[in-house]
Amino acid sequence: MKILTLALALLLAACATPEQRADEMAGYITENYSATCLKLGYTAGSDNHRNCMLSMYNADQVRNSVPWYRPGRRW
């Protein structure tokens, strides 16, 4: 019974609220794409900078989710 209670407590502790998941996602995107967008000339904190980071993140998601995707591939 103690093991079941402990397992249940760990599962509940692992749950994150939508706000927590959004904060983690925003941190991940900023950490991985901000420097590149700054090098491209976007001002930190601007709408264009945020759009750049989101565009780069979305492009990586497409690249990683479709195994046959290769830019420039001719059919």
N, C-alpha and C positions, 0 to 999 in steps of 0.2 A: 504494500500500500504506500509506503514511503517513497518507493521508486516511481510509482505512478504519479504521486503528488509532485515530486521533484521534476519529472518529465513535463508535466502540465505547466508548472511554473516557468520552466525554461522556454517552452513554446510560447507562452503568453508574453514573456519578456522579449522574445525575438520579434514580436509584431511591432510594426512601425505605423504611425499615423500617416495619412496622405501628406500632411505638412512636412513631416520628418523626411519622407521619401523625396518630396520636392526639393527640400534643402540639400539633401545628399546629391541629387541629380544636378542641381545648380552648382554645387561645389565641384563636382566631377567635371562638368562642362567648362567652368572657369579655369580649373587647374590644368586641363588638357588643351584648351583651345585659345585661351586669352593671349598668351605670348605670341602665337602665330598671327592673330588678328592685329595685335599691336605692331608687329613687324610689317604687316601689310598697310599700315598707316591709319588705322582706325583709332580714335581717341577713346581711352578707357572710360567706361561708364556711359558712353553714348549709345543711342539706339542702333546706330550702324554697327558698333562694336558687338552689341548683343546679337544682332541679326547675323553677323559674321560667325560668331561662335555657334549659334543654333544651326546655321547652314552647314558648317563643317561637321558638327555632331550628327546631323541627319544624313549627310553624305556617308559618313563612316558607318552608320547603322545600316544603310542600304548595302554598302560594300560587304559588311560582315554578315548580313542576313541572306544574301543571295550567292550561293557558292559558285555559280557560273558567271557572275558579273565581272567583267573586265573592261575598264574604260578604253574606248578606241577599238573594241572588238568588231570585226566585220562579220556579218552573217552570211 
